[in-house]
Amino acid sequence: MDLDLRKLRYFAAVAEQRHFGRAAERLYIAQPVLSRQIRAFEQELDCTLLVRTTRSVELTAAGKQLYEEAKGILATVDAAVRRVHDVDRDVRRLVVAFSPGLHVSAAIRAFTSRYPDVETDLVPTRWWEPDAPLRDGRAQVGYLRGPFEASGLRTIPIGHETRVACMPATHPLACRTALTSADLDGERKLDTPNRRTSSLEEKFELIAAGHGIALLPMSVAVAYARPDIVHLPVTDAPGIETCLAVAADRREKVLRDFLEIATTTLRRA
């Protein structure tokens, strides 16, 4: 069967909002129309995607899987349409993905000074799949933090980050200046298989609420600094590598020049 992209977008909006009314407002359509489209989509797929109650909407196992697939599919389609429009309008564009907490602005400024006619866009990555924008076509190059699946990618090492333990300011260890891995034995850690968070905002809320601690890159802890959370270096934890990444088969001159400029700029920074 052919996948109806319009219905897929409708489903993704409901899955994200977990509410038909809010999703309908976001899509600028009437709620009954949205409900009919989702029911038709379920019939076309021959599976139930949503469990509806009078107060909430929850995803079935199939719905959760489709939502994860939909984000990549829709991103790929949107990127393809943007590239078509760029060619039609004779626009040269470079899209750079970046991991949370990493700052690529200095490299973009240096690149723009040499290529003022190339438009640059930025795409933030999700912490659990930083390479996704390179694989689905949303970005040509990424300033990323490892580890990630590097097959099919060329990577250029940039540096290393310290790993820090983030915990509530009221935690018994919060008064220390540094920790070792042994100090954290027995602590409940977030992002284990039984408590994986969907965003960094959620993660820091859980930390502040006392639901556990998290080992994070220093730049992420600094970017999300708040008075009710402290972050302490873990002296024996391995460093986290940062790198530039690009698809191994991409060899355009503009992209090569950006990699050269960004490598020099970011290593210096």
C-alpha positions in Angstrom: 0.0 0.0 0.0 1.0 3.6 -0.5 1.5 5.6 2.7 -0.6 8.7 2.8 1.8 11.5 4.0 -1.1 13.8 4.9 -2.6 11.3 7.2 0.9 10.5 8.6 1.3 14.2 9.5 -2.1 14.2 11.1 -1.2 11.1 13.2 2.2 12.5 14.1 0.5 15.7 15.4 -1.9 13.7 17.6 0.9 11.5 18.8 3.0 14.5 19.8 0.1 16.4 21.5 -1.6 13.3 22.9 -4.8 15.3 22.4 -7.1 15.6 19.4 -8.2 19.2 20.1 -4.7 20.6 20.4 -3.5 18.6 17.4 -6.4 19.9 15.3 -5.6 23.5 16.4 -2.0 23.0 15.4 -3.0 21.6 12.0 -5.7 24.3 11.4 -8.4 21.7 10.8 -11.6 20.8 12.7 -11.3 18.1 15.3 -14.1 15.9 13.8 -12.2 16.0 10.5 -9.0 15.0 12.3 -10.7 12.1 14.1 -12.1 10.8 10.8 -8.7 11.0 9.1 -7.0 9.1 11.9 -9.7 6.3 11.9 -9.3 6.0 8.1 -5.5 5.8 8.5 -5.9 3.0 11.1 -8.2 1.2 8.7 -5.7 1.6 5.8 -2.9 0.2 8.0 -5.2 -2.4 9.5 -3.9 -1.8 13.0 -4.9 0.3 16.0 -2.6 3.2 16.6 -4.3 5.1 19.4 -6.2 4.3 22.5 -8.8 7.0 23.0 -10.5 7.9 26.3 -12.7 11.0 27.2 -9.6 12.7 28.7 -6.5 11.4 27.0 -5.0 9.7 23.9 -2.3 7.0 24.3 -0.3 5.3 21.7 -0.4 1.5 21.2 2.8 -0.4 20.7 2.2 -0.1 16.9 1.4 3.6 17.3 4.7 4.2 19.2 6.6 2.4 16.5 4.9 4.4 13.7 5.5 7.7 15.6 9.2 7.0 15.7 9.2 6.0 12.0 7.1 9.0 11.1 9.6 11.5 12.5 12.3 10.3 10.2 10.0 9.9 7.2 8.5 13.4 7.5 11.9 15.0 8.1 13.3 13.3 5.0 10.4 14.4 2.9 10.6 18.0 4.2 14.3 18.1 3.5 13.8 16.8 0.0 11.2 19.4 -0.8 13.5 22.1 0.6 16.3 20.9 -1.7 14.0 21.0 -4.7 13.0 24.5 -3.9 16.6 25.6 -3.4 17.5 24.2 -6.9 14.5 25.9 -8.4 15.5 29.3 -6.8 19.3 28.8 -7.4 19.9 28.9 -3.6 23.1 27.3 -2.2 22.5 26.0 1.4 24.5 24.3 4.0 22.6 22.6 6.9 24.6 21.8 10.0 23.4 19.5 12.8 24.6 19.9 16.3 24.4 18.0 19.6 22.9 19.7 22.6 25.4 21.9 24.4 27.9 22.1 21.6 28.4 25.5 20.0 29.0 25.6 16.3 28.3 29.3 15.7 32.0 30.3 15.6 32.6 27.9 12.7 29.5 29.1 10.9 30.7 32.8 11.2 34.1 31.9 9.8 32.5 29.9 7.0 30.0 32.7 6.1 32.8 35.2 5.9 34.3 33.2 3.1 31.0 32.0 1.5 28.5 34.9 2.0 26.3 33.6 -0.8 25.7 30.2 0.9 22.8 30.2 3.3 23.4 28.2 6.5 20.7 26.5 8.6 21.0 24.6 11.9 19.3 21.4 13.0 19.4 20.3 16.7 19.9 16.6 17.2 18.2 14.3 19.7 20.6 13.1 22.3 19.9 9.4 21.7 20.5 9.5 17.9 22.8 12.4 17.0 23.6 11.0 13.5 19.9 10.9 12.4 19.9 14.3 10.5 22.8 13.1 8.4 21.1 9.9 7.5 17.7 11.2 6.8 18.9 14.1 4.7 18.1 17.0 6.9 21.7 18.0 7.3 24.9 17.7 5.3 27.3 17.9 8.2 27.1 17.6 12.0 29.1 18.8 15.0 28.3 15.8 17.2 29.1 14.1 20.5 29.8 10.4 20.5 29.1 7.7 20.7 26.9 7.0 17.7 26.8 4.5 14.8 29.5 5.8 12.4 29.0 3.3 9.6 28.7 5.2 6.3 30.0 8.4 7.9 33.4 10.1 7.9 34.3 11.7 11.2 37.0 14.3 12.2 37.9 14.4 15.9 37.6 17.8 17.5 38.1 17.3 21.2 36.9 15.7 24.4 34.5 16.7 27.1 34.5 16.0 30.8 31.7 13.8 32.1 29.8 15.2 35.1 27.3 13.8 37.6 24.1 15.9 37.8 22.1 15.6 41.0 19.7 17.6 43.1 21.3 20.4 45.2 20.0 18.6 48.3 21.8 15.3 47.5 24.3 14.2 50.2 27.1 14.2 47.6 26.3 17.7 46.3 28.7 19.4 48.7 31.7 17.6 47.2 34.0 19.2 44.6 34.6 16.0 42.6 33.5 12.4 42.5 34.7 9.0 41.4 32.6 6.3 39.8 32.8 4.4 43.1 31.0 7.3 44.8 28.0 6.7 42.6 27.6 3.0 43.2 24.1 2.3 44.3 22.8 5.6 43.0 19.7 5.4 40.8 20.8 6.5 37.3 18.5 7.9 34.7 18.6 6.6 31.1 19.0 3.0 32.1 16.6 0.8 30.1 13.9 1.1 32.8 13.9 4.9 32.9 14.9 6.4 29.5 13.9 10.0 29.1 12.7 11.5 25.8 14.3 14.9 26.2 17.0 16.7 28.2 14.3 19.0 29.7 12.5 15.9 31.0 15.8 14.5 32.3 16.7 17.6 34.3 13.2 17.8 35.7 13.5 14.2 37.0 16.9 15.0 38.4 15.6 18.0 40.3 12.6 16.0 41.5 15.0 13.5 43.1 14.2 10.6 40.7 17.9 9.9 40.1 21.2 11.3 38.9 22.6 11.4 35.3 26.1 11.3 33.9 26.3 14.0 31.2 28.8 16.0 29.2 29.9 19.2 30.9 28.6 21.4 28.1 25.1 20.0 28.5 25.1 20.5 32.3 26.3 24.1 31.8 23.7 24.8 29.0 20.9 23.5 31.3 22.2 25.0 34.5 19.6 25.7 37.3 19.9 26.5 41.0 18.3 23.2 42.2 20.8 21.0 40.4 24.6 20.7 40.8 27.0 19.0 38.5 30.3 17.5 39.7 33.2 16.1 37.6 33.6 12.3 37.8 37.4 12.1 37.7 37.8 8.5 36.5 35.0 8.6 33.9 36.1 8.4 30.3 36.0 11.6 28.3 33.3 12.1 25.6 34.6 12.6 22.1 33.3 15.5 19.9 33.7 15.4 16.2 32.5 16.7 12.8 30.7 14.1 10.8 29.6 13.9 7.2 28.3 11.1 4.9 31.3 9.3 3.5 30.2 9.8 -0.1 29.7 13.6 0.2 32.6 15.4 -1.6 31.2 18.8 -2.6 33.7 21.6 -2.5 31.6 23.8 -0.2 31.2 21.0 2.2 35.0 20.2 2.1 35.8 23.9 2.8 33.3 24.0 5.7 34.9 20.9 7.2 38.4 22.5 6.9 37.2 25.9 8.4 35.1 24.2 11.2 37.9 21.8 12.2 40.4 24.7 12.7 37.8 26.9 14.4 36.3 24.4 16.7 39.7 22.8 17.8 41.0 26.3 18.6 37.8 27.0 20.6 
